[in-house]
Structures are given as C-alpha cells and as structure tokens.
Amino acid sequence: MNQPLAEEIALAHRERRACIVATVAAAKGSAPRAAGAKMIIYHAGMTSGTVGGGKFESLVIAEALANFTREEPWLKAYPLHEGNVDSFGAICGGEVTVFFEPLQVGPAMHIIGAGHCAQALAKLAADCGWHVSIVDDRPEWLALAIPAHRRFPTLPPVYIAAQRWTANDVLIIVSRNYMIDRDALGAALRQPEIGYIGMIGSRKKVQQVFDELKVAGCDEKKFARVHAPIGLDLGSDTPPEIAVSVMAEILQHLRKASGRPLSQP
C-alpha cells in the first residue's frame, strides 16, 4: 500500500474518523488502475487516493457513501465496455472489481477527571479495545494516564462542546469535586448524541448536582439519561473494583443485556 495512504488510514483510526477504503481487487482488460489501487472515502464525500478517476471513480464514491453504515465489506464489479448494460457509457473494454472495506468508528470512552478511579477505568477500557480520552486541567495527573489514547488539559465543558458525539461514545464524569462534575454534566446534557452518560458519587452528591442544574435552567427530564451513581452494586471499594463495576454497567446498557448471572436459567 502507498505509505502516505496507509498512514492516513492509521490516523483516521486513531482519530475515530469513519471511512471506507475502496481497493481495486481485480482489473481485466483495459482499466484505469491496476489491482491494489486504493482510495479512502470519508462521510462528507472527501477522498484521498484514487482508483482511476472519471465517471468510474464517481460511481465508486457514490457506492461507498450509499452504504456508509454497512459493517461488513463487499465487492462490486464495474464493466467498462459498451456491450454491457451496466457499463455507464465506458468504452475502455475492461472490467474492474472493487473491494469496499468499512472502517467504522468503534466504542470510545471520554473520562472527565484523571484521578485514581479514572486511571483504573482508562486501563480497563483500553484493555477491552476501546479508544480512551481523559480530560483534566492538571498536567501532572494527565501524565499518569498511560492507557489513554488522548489527553486534554482543558476544562470539561470546553472539551464536551468541541466533540462530535455518536451513539458509540461513552462519557464518564469522575472528577475531583462536584462543581467540575456539575459543569461537565450540564454541558453533556446539551449533547443528545452521546450514547451513555455516567457520573460517580453518592446519592446526596448526585441530587445536589441535579438541583443546581435545575436552578441554572436545565430541564430535569434530561436527568433520566444520566447513570448516577454510576456502576453496578458489586460491593466495590478499590479503584480497580469500581472500574469493573462501572464497565460492567456500561456494557450492560450498550448491549442491552440483562446483567443477570449466567448460571441462572
């Protein structure tokens, strides 16, 4: 593969930019590009690389965009000779088969706070194959977030407002004080696309955050989206145990699982 294109695909994966890689899988007769030529197609129609240009390439782009949410790869043949009703007017005399490979955005965890529970949760989420981002205004704590893919030394509302959220995004609020949590939650409730919102803390703390947000004008109906206090009741005490409790609830919610013991019928 062309090295710059390979690097761009890797970068798209790191930055969680959904795209489809179109590869010329086979070329017979006269064709614009040989087998192995690649092109990246992004959601908005932007592309990198080329599979041949012209009308043929525009049809490849249209095919990718029309099936952008498809999860499994697929093949499509494009005849390039006038004797075929599907030749779209091409007279090259060949045929090209294109392999479409979706690179969908996987699950991501965005953690507000970089304390002990956040560190344990970041490690567990990363071990599960999730993309992990941590937000904290303390550089010395961010430096400890070794499992995180991205670290942001900024205020949580600024970070939350700047993200392009999807149903695969999980926001976990576990900062060092309830005021940071409150401001982060207020910003999160203005983002309806977030797939899961969870906040750590006692029931008293959670209620105080909700009350202060209501006074600030937040619609209390939106609180139904918030998992707080976060986690399943596992009798957890240490940060690693709390991380297991939180991750278990997240997986149960996203996968719509029962959460019952597997030993039960």
N, C-alpha and C positions, 0 to 999 in steps of 0.2 A: 504494500500500500504506500501511496505517496506519504512521505513523512509528515509534512505540514498538515495534511488532511487527517492522519492518524492522531496527531497531537490535538487537533481541533475536536475530534470525537472524544478524546480523553478529557479535554477541558469542558466540553458540553456535559459529560457525565459528572464531573466534579461540581459544576455549577448548577446541575439539575435542570438543564435546558433540554426539553423533549425534542427529539428529532427522528427522522427516518433516513437510514443510509441506503441509497439505491446503488446497486452494483450490477454491471453488465456481466451476467453469468455465462452467457454464450452468445456468439456472433457468427452467423452463417453468411457466406457470400459477401457482397459489398455492404459494409455497415460503417457508421460514423466513428465508433470506437471499438477497440478490441476487448475481449473478456478481461475483467479485472478493473476496468474504469469505474470510478466511484463518484458519487455526489451526495452531499448532505442537504436534506430539506428540513427547514425549521417551520414551526407552526404558522408564522406570519407569511410564509412563502419565500423567505430569504434562503439562498442556497450558497454552497461552497463546492468547488469542483465541477466537473461536467461529465456527462455520459454521451455527449455528441452534439448538443445544441439543436437549434431549429425547432420545427414542429414536434419532432420525436421527443426532445427533451422537455418541451412544454407539456406533453402528454404524460411523461413520467412524473413531473412535478404535480400535475393535477391528480394523478392516481394516488400519490403519496398523501396529498392534502385531504382527499376524499376519504381516506382510510386512516387518518392520523391517530385515532384512538384504538386502532386494532393492536392487539398484543402479540399475535403470532406472525412470523414472517411469511411472505408469499411470493410466488413467481408470476410474471405476466410476460407474454410474448407479443412482440410488435413486428408484424410483417412490413417490409419496406419495398414491396413490389406492387405494381398496378394490377396484377392478376388476382389480388385478394381483396375482398370487400372491406376488410379491416385495415387496409394499407394507408388510410388517411391521405391518399394522394401521393405518397412517396414512390419514387421510381428507382431507388438505389439498386434494387434487385436482391437484397439480402433479408435477414431476419435477426432481430435482437431479442434475447430473453433477459429480463431484468429481475434481480432478486431484491425485494424490499425488506429491510430489517428494521423494525421499530426499536428505538432506544428510549423507552418511556421513563418518565421520572418516577423513581422509587420512593418509598416512605422516608420522611425526614423528621427529625426531632429538633425543635428550637427550644433551648433551655435558657430561661431568664434567671441569672444567678450562676455563680461559679464556685459555690461552697461545697462542703463535703458530700451532701446528698446529690448535688448536681454532677459532681465528678464521678460518683458511683453510677449514676444513671447514664451519663455520657458513655462510660465504658461498656455498660451492658447493652445499650442501644447500638453502639458501634460493633460489638461482638455479634449482634443479631443482623448485621449488614445494613443498618440504617445510616443515612447521612446525618451528621450531628453538627449543629451550630450552637455556640454558647455566647451569651451576651452578658457582659458585666463591665462596670466602669472602673474596676480595679485590675490594672495590668498584672499585678503580681499573682492574683488568683487565676486570671485567664491563662497565665503561663503554665499553670498546673494541669490544665485541661488537655492532657496529652492525647486522649482518644478523639477529641473534637476535630472535625474536618475544617471548620471555620471558627474564628474567634472575633468578636466585635466589642471593642472598648467604647461603647456608646450607651446612651440612655434607652431603656426598653421601648418607650413609645415611639421614638425616632426609628428604631430598628423595625418594629412591627408595622409602622406605616409605610416603610420603604419596600417591604417584601411583596412578592407576587404569590399569593397563597393558593393552595389547591386542597382537595379532599385528602391527599396523602400527607399533608403537613400536620404535625402534632406540636402544640405549644405547651410547654411545661413551665409554670411560674414557681420558682423555688429560691427567691432572692433572700437577702439578709434581713429585710424588715418589711412590715406590712404596707408601708407607704409606697415602696417600689412595686410591690405586688399589686396594690390598688391601681396605680397608674398604668402598669402593664396590662392588667385585666381590662381597664377602661378602653385602652387602645385596641385590645384584641376583640372586644365585643363589637367594634366597628368594622370588623373584617369577617363577613358571613361565610367566606370560602374556607376558613380554617376547619380542618376535619375533626380536630379534638382539642379542647382547651382544659387544662387541669391546673389546679393551684393547691399547694401544700399548706398545712396549718390546722390549728384547732378549729372546732366549730364556732367558738367565740370569735376568733380572728376572722374567719370566713364571713360571718354575719356582719362584723364591723366593716369589712371591705365592701360588702354589698350595700350596707346602709349609707356609707359615704358616697358610693357611686350613684345611688338613688338621689341623694341630696344634690349631687352635681348634674342631675338631669338624665341619667341612664335609665332606659326602660327596664323595669325589673323583670319583664318577661324574658329578657335575654339571658338572665342568670340560669335558666334551665339548660343552657348549653354548657355550663361550667361543671366540671367534675371536681368538687371540693367539699370536704377534704379529699385529696386525691389518693388513690390506691385501694387495694382490697384489704380486708381485715385479716391479716396473717399473723398478727401479734408481732409485727416487725419493730425493731428497735434501733439497730445499727444502720448507717447509710447504705451498705450493700443490701441489707434486708429490705429497707424501704424502697430501694431501686427495683428489687424483684417485685414487690407489691405494686408499685406504680406501673412497671412494664406489663405486668400481668393484666391489670385493668385496661390499659391501652389496647393490648392485643385482643382482649375480650370484646371491647367496644368496636374496634375497627373491623374485626372479622365476624361480628355478630354471633359470637359463640356463647354458650350457656354459662360457662365458668364452673360447672358442677364437676365433682371428682369423676375421673374416667372409670373408677370402679363401680359407680352407680349405673344401673341399667337405664 
